[in-house]
């Protein structure tokens, strides 16, 4: 039976507390990823023309995706700052701060004048606000994972930790749904002129709802126990790098393929389908919406399955599938069938779900409880630089250089191999539980040893 003595310190929460924590983690992360995803979709569909005008549409898209990457580059700053605060000050306070930061940045993007009105100042302001979004997301993920998993039953850590993983597809679904609805209700000129702004301005209402949920939630039992034991770390960033480097490397590498695959099937596929295959914007968004809807159910299912079988094995098998599927996907969609294109996106996101569902628990299990917020945040944000940050840029550049999908599929296959290597390097769940229990017992015996 998987069970960590450290996670049992303090009173075990009742089922209502566990459900509230699961819902708070899911909804808060979904709202933040709505903000992040609405930018991603707008970067693919709108921002190239509005903020980075160019005679070549592909160049405009490339510049728009550059600001998309800024959101990933800024994530490590959020991981360093908020990760440390989460292990020192508590999970709840930090998660409130990250929600406010990313919500304010998204709302302000909706108010930005276009390049044609104020020139280069609009492009600079967009990059700055995108940077702020990334900082907020960089501090959000680790805390959201711990919020649900530290309230939940340790034997079901895969399921409870997956609450934070449902946030990205839920946010992506909401963001693309809003943009798709606006695209249907408005003319092309209206959408480009002001319609896209509505999706960003809605962030103010959504963030208010998220804050209401998180403010009412208590601090996690594990952090309360750390406060009672006075076992909070003094320098968590330094301690992660000096005492748990292997855990950090494993957690970083295991995240690369999921980020790249997600960028392909939710961001770049919009550009490829509209520019290369001649699909309408609405048709391309529909494929992403259907796949994201299924992910909302598949991700917690994958997390729950990982509690019953070897978590690392499930993750690794899904990574292998991620390396193979793009080759089949591109062959299918080049045939011109709309149904095959939708089916290809759905399968791609389903494969992503079975990596992403167990991922939160696997990453958290690499680190000791005292360093989990810092370690998980650093792994999440640093992996983003290797995976999601550069993926849309590389996809666009490779397609522009070779005018073929083969280099794109090969790139994803390489990232799948990197992720499998990280999984082999990391601890599996049973090993993590044993080592954490031994560490907890050692700390409990330290006062007696010093007394002798």
C-alpha positions in Angstrom: 0.0 0.0 0.0 1.4 3.4 -1.0 1.6 5.5 2.0 3.9 8.3 3.2 4.2 8.9 6.9 5.1 12.5 6.2 1.8 13.1 4.4 -0.1 11.7 7.4 1.2 14.3 9.8 -1.7 16.2 11.3 -5.4 15.6 11.0 -6.6 13.9 7.9 -9.2 16.0 6.1 -12.8 14.8 5.6 -14.1 14.0 2.2 -15.8 17.4 1.8 -12.5 19.1 2.5 -10.8 16.9 -0.1 -13.5 17.7 -2.7 -13.2 21.5 -2.0 -9.5 21.3 -2.5 -9.9 19.3 -5.7 -12.4 21.8 -7.1 -10.3 24.8 -6.0 -7.2 23.4 -7.7 -9.1 22.6 -10.9 -11.1 25.8 -11.2 -8.3 28.2 -10.2 -5.9 26.5 -12.7 -8.5 26.4 -15.4 -9.1 30.2 -15.0 -5.4 31.0 -15.2 -5.1 28.7 -18.2 -8.1 30.4 -19.8 -6.0 33.6 -19.7 -2.9 31.8 -21.0 -4.8 29.8 -23.7 -6.8 32.8 -25.0 -3.5 34.5 -25.7 -2.1 31.4 -27.4 -5.1 31.1 -29.7 -5.1 34.8 -30.4 -1.4 34.7 -31.2 -2.1 32.0 -33.9 -5.2 33.8 -35.3 -5.0 37.5 -34.7 -1.9 39.0 -33.2 0.4 38.6 -36.2 -1.7 41.2 -38.2 -2.6 43.5 -35.3 0.7 43.8 -33.4 3.4 42.6 -35.8 2.3 43.7 -39.3 4.3 42.2 -42.2 3.9 41.5 -45.9 4.5 37.8 -45.2 1.8 36.2 -43.1 4.1 33.5 -41.9 6.6 36.1 -40.6 3.8 37.8 -38.7 2.8 34.5 -37.2 6.4 33.8 -36.2 6.7 37.1 -34.4 3.4 36.5 -32.7 4.6 33.1 -31.5 7.7 34.8 -30.2 5.6 36.6 -27.7 4.0 33.3 -26.9 7.4 32.0 -26.0 8.0 35.0 -23.7 5.3 33.5 -21.5 7.4 30.4 -21.1 10.7 32.3 -20.7 9.2 34.2 -17.8 7.9 31.1 -16.0 11.2 30.2 -14.3 11.1 33.6 -12.5 7.6 32.7 -11.3 8.9 29.3 -10.3 11.8 30.7 -8.4 9.9 33.5 -6.6 6.5 31.8 -5.9 7.9 28.3 -5.4 10.2 29.5 -2.6 7.3 31.5 -1.0 5.0 28.4 -1.3 7.4 26.3 0.8 8.0 29.1 3.3 4.8 31.1 3.6 2.2 28.5 2.5 0.4 27.2 -0.5 -2.9 29.2 -0.2 -1.4 32.8 -0.1 0.8 32.2 -3.1 -2.0 30.7 -5.2 -4.1 33.8 -4.5 -1.2 36.1 -5.7 -0.6 34.1 -8.9 -4.3 34.2 -9.8 -4.4 38.0 -9.4 -1.2 38.6 -11.4 -2.2 36.6 -14.5 -5.8 37.9 -14.4 -4.7 41.5 -14.3 -2.2 41.0 -17.2 -4.8 39.3 -19.4 -7.4 42.0 -18.7 -4.9 44.7 -19.7 -4.1 42.9 -23.0 -7.7 43.3 -23.9 -7.3 47.1 -23.6 -4.1 47.4 -25.7 -4.3 49.6 -28.8 -3.1 48.0 -32.0 0.1 48.6 -33.9 -1.7 50.9 -36.4 -2.7 53.2 -33.5 0.4 53.7 -31.4 3.1 51.8 -33.3 5.9 49.8 -31.7 4.6 50.8 -28.2 1.7 48.3 -28.6 4.1 45.5 -29.4 6.3 46.2 -26.4 3.3 46.4 -24.0 2.1 43.1 -25.3 5.4 41.5 -24.6 5.5 42.9 -21.1 2.0 41.7 -20.2 2.8 38.3 -21.7 5.8 38.2 -19.5 3.6 38.9 -16.4 1.2 36.1 -17.5 4.1 33.7 -17.6 5.4 34.7 -14.1 1.9 34.0 -12.7 1.6 30.6 -14.4 5.1 29.7 -13.3 4.1 30.0 -9.7 0.7 28.5 -10.1 1.2 24.9 -11.2 3.3 23.6 -8.3 1.0 25.1 -5.7 -2.2 23.8 -7.4 -0.8 20.3 -7.5 0.0 20.4 -3.8 -3.3 22.0 -2.9 -5.3 19.0 -4.1 -2.8 16.3 -3.4 -1.9 17.4 0.1 -5.6 17.5 1.0 -6.3 14.2 -0.7 -5.7 10.5 0.3 -1.9 9.7 -0.3 -3.0 6.4 -1.8 -4.9 8.3 -4.5 -2.3 11.0 -5.2 -2.4 10.4 -8.9 -6.1 11.2 -9.1 -6.1 14.2 -6.7 -3.0 15.8 -8.2 -4.6 15.5 -11.6 -7.0 18.3 -10.6 -4.4 20.9 -11.6 -3.8 19.0 -14.9 -7.4 19.4 -15.9 -6.9 23.1 -15.8 -5.1 23.5 -19.1 -7.6 21.7 -21.3 -10.5 23.2 -19.4 -9.0 26.7 -19.8 -8.2 25.9 -23.4 -11.7 24.7 -24.1 -13.2 27.9 -22.6 -10.8 30.2 -24.4 -11.2 28.6 -27.8 -15.0 28.3 -27.2 -15.2 32.0 -26.6 -13.1 32.8 -29.6 -15.1 30.4 -31.8 -18.4 31.9 -30.7 -17.1 35.4 -31.4 -15.9 34.3 -34.8 -19.4 33.0 -35.6 -21.3 36.0 -34.2 -19.0 38.7 -35.7 -17.8 39.5 -39.2 -14.1 39.1 -40.0 -13.6 42.8 -39.7 -15.5 43.1 -36.4 -13.5 40.2 -34.9 -10.1 41.7 -35.9 -11.1 45.2 -34.8 -12.6 44.6 -31.4 -14.2 41.1 -31.0 -11.0 39.3 -29.9 -10.8 41.8 -27.0 -14.0 40.5 -25.4 -12.3 37.2 -24.6 -9.5 39.0 -22.7 -11.8 41.4 -20.8 -13.9 38.4 -19.6 -10.8 37.5 -17.5 -11.8 40.1 -14.8 -15.1 38.2 -14.1 -13.4 34.8 -14.1 -10.6 35.8 -11.8 -13.1 37.2 -9.3 -14.8 33.8 -9.2 -11.5 32.0 -8.7 -10.5 34.3 -5.9 -13.8 33.6 -4.1 -13.1 29.9 -4.1 -9.5 30.1 -3.0 -9.9 32.6 -0.3 -12.4 30.4 1.5 -10.1 27.3 1.4 -7.8 26.5 4.4 -4.1 25.9 4.2 -3.1 22.3 3.4 -2.7 19.8 6.2 0.9 19.0 5.2 2.0 22.6 5.3 0.2 23.1 8.7 2.2 20.1 10.0 5.4 21.6 8.7 4.6 24.8 10.5 3.9 22.9 13.7 7.1 21.0 13.5 9.0 24.1 12.5 10.4 22.1 9.6 9.9 24.7 6.8 13.1 25.1 4.7 15.2 28.2 5.1 16.6 28.3 1.6 14.5 26.0 -0.5 15.9 26.9 -3.9 19.5 26.2 -2.8 18.4 23.0 -1.1 16.7 21.7 -4.2 19.8 22.3 -6.4 22.2 20.9 -3.8 20.4 18.0 -2.2 18.0 16.8 -5.0 19.6 17.5 -8.4 18.7 14.1 -9.8 15.1 14.6 -8.8 15.1 18.0 -10.5 16.7 16.7 -13.7 14.2 13.8 -13.9 11.2 16.0 -13.3 12.4 18.5 -16.0 13.0 15.9 -18.7 9.8 14.0 -18.1 7.8 17.1 -18.9 9.3 17.9 -22.3 7.3 15.7 -24.6 3.9 16.5 -23.1 4.5 20.2 -23.5 5.6 19.8 -27.1 2.7 17.5 -28.0 0.2 19.9 -26.4 1.7 22.8 -28.4 1.3 20.9 -31.6 -2.3 19.8 -31.1 -3.7 23.0 -29.5 -1.7 25.9 -30.9 0.3 25.0 -34.0 -2.4 22.8 -35.5 -4.5 26.0 -35.9 -1.9 27.6 -38.1 -1.2 24.5 -40.0 -4.8 23.7 -40.7 -5.7 27.2 -41.8 -2.6 28.2 -43.7 -1.4 24.8 -45.3 -4.7 22.9 -45.5 -7.1 25.7 -46.3 -9.4 24.9 -43.4 -11.6 27.7 -42.0 -10.8 29.1 -38.6 -14.0 27.6 -37.2 -13.3 24.1 -38.4 -9.7 24.1 -36.9 -11.0 25.4 -33.6 -13.7 22.7 -33.5 -11.1 19.9 -33.7 -9.3 21.4 -30.7 -12.5 22.0 -28.8 -13.6 18.3 -29.1 -10.2 17.0 -28.1 -10.0 19.4 -25.1 -13.5 18.3 -24.0 -12.4 14.7 -23.9 -9.3 15.6 -22.0 -11.3 16.9 -19.1 -12.4 13.4 -18.4 -9.3 11.5 -19.7 -6.8 13.3 -17.5 -8.3 12.4 -14.1 -9.0 8.9 -15.4 -5.3 8.6 -16.3 -4.3 9.9 -12.9 -6.6 7.4 -11.2 -5.2 4.5 -13.3 -1.7 5.5 -12.3 -2.7 4.9 -8.7 -3.5 1.3 -9.5 -0.7 0.4 -11.8 2.9 1.6 -12.0 2.8 5.3 -12.6 6.1 5.5 -14.4 5.2 2.6 -16.7 1.9 4.3 -17.8 3.6 7.6 -18.4 6.4 5.9 -20.4 4.1 3.9 -22.6 2.1 7.1 -23.4 5.4 8.9 -24.2 6.2 6.2 -26.7 2.8 6.6 -28.3 3.4 10.4 -28.5 6.6 9.8 -30.5 4.8 7.6 -33.0 1.4 9.3 -33.5 2.5 12.5 -35.3 3.7 10.5 -38.3 0.3 8.9 -38.6 -1.5 12.2 -37.9 0.1 14.1 -40.7 -0.5 11.3 -43.2 -4.2 11.3 -42.3 -4.9 15.0 -42.4 -3.1 15.6 -45.8 -5.9 13.5 -47.4 -8.4 16.4 -47.0 -11.0 14.6 -44.8 -12.4 16.9 -42.1 -13.4 13.9 -39.9 -9.9 12.5 -40.1 -8.4 15.8 -39.1 -10.7 16.0 -36.0 -10.0 12.4 -35.2 -6.2 13.0 -35.4 -6.3 15.9 -33.0 -8.5 13.9 -30.6 -6.1 11.0 -30.5 -3.2 13.3 -30.1 -4.8 15.0 -27.1 -5.8 11.6 -25.7 -2.2 10.5 -25.8 -1.2 13.7 -24.1 -3.8 13.0 -21.4 -2.2 9.7 -20.4 1.1 11.5 -20.0 -0.3 14.6 -18.3 -2.7 12.8 -15.9 0.1 11.0 -13.9 2.6 13.8 -14.5 1.6 16.0 -11.5 1.9 13.1 -9.0 5.1 11.8 -10.6 6.8 15.2 -10.5 5.7 15.9 -6.9 7.0 12.5 -5.8 10.5 13.3 -6.9 10.9 15.8 -4.1 10.7 15.7 -0.3 7.5 17.3 1.2 9.5 20.3 2.5 10.8 21.2 -1.0 7.8 20.1 -3.1 6.5 23.5 -4.1 9.9 24.8 -5.0 11.1 21.6 -6.7 7.9 21.1 -8.7 7.7 24.7 -9.7 11.3 24.8 -10.9 10.9 21.5 -12.8 7.6 22.8 -14.4 9.0 26.1 -15.5 12.5 25.0 -16.6 11.0 22.2 -18.6 8.8 24.8 -20.3 11.9 26.4 -21.8 12.9 23.1 -23.4 9.4 22.1 -24.5 6.5 24.4 -24.9 8.4 27.7 -25.2 10.2 26.9 -28.4 7.9 24.3 -29.9 5.6 26.6 -31.9 8.6 28.6 -33.1 10.4 25.4 -34.2 7.3 24.0 -35.8 6.9 27.3 -37.8 10.6 27.5 -38.7 10.8 23.9 -39.7 7.7 24.1 -41.9 9.0 27.3 -43.5 12.4 25.8 -44.2 11.5 22.3 -45.4 7.8 22.8 -46.5 7.2 19.3 -45.1 5.6 17.8 -42.0 8.4 15.1 -41.6 10.8 17.3 -39.6 7.9 18.3 -37.3 7.1 14.6 -36.5 10.8 13.8 -36.0 11.1 16.7 -33.6 8.3 15.3 -31.5 9.8 11.8 -31.6 13.0 13.2 -30.2 11.2 14.9 -27.3 9.4 11.6 -26.5 12.8 9.9 -26.2 13.9 12.7 -23.8 10.9 12.2 -21.6 11.4 8.5 -21.4 14.9 9.1 -20.3 13.7 11.4 -17.5 11.2 8.8 -16.4 14.0 6.2 -16.2 16.1 8.6 -14.1 13.3 9.4 -11.6 11.8 7.6 -8.6 8.7 5.6 -9.0 5.9 6.0 -6.6 6.7 3.0 -4.3 10.4 4.1 -4.0 9.3 7.7 -3.3 7.0 6.6 -0.4 9.7 4.5 1.2 12.4 7.2 1.0 10.0 9.9 2.3 9.0 7.7 5.2 12.6 7.0 6.1 13.4 10.7 5.9 10.5 11.6 8.2 11.6 8.9 10.7 15.1 10.2 10.7 14.0 13.8 11.4 11.8 12.6 14.3 14.8 10.8 15.9 17.1 13.9 15.5 16.1 15.6 18.8 16.9 12.5 20.8 20.2 12.0 19.1 21.2 15.6 19.9 20.2 15.2 23.5 22.6 12.3 23.9 
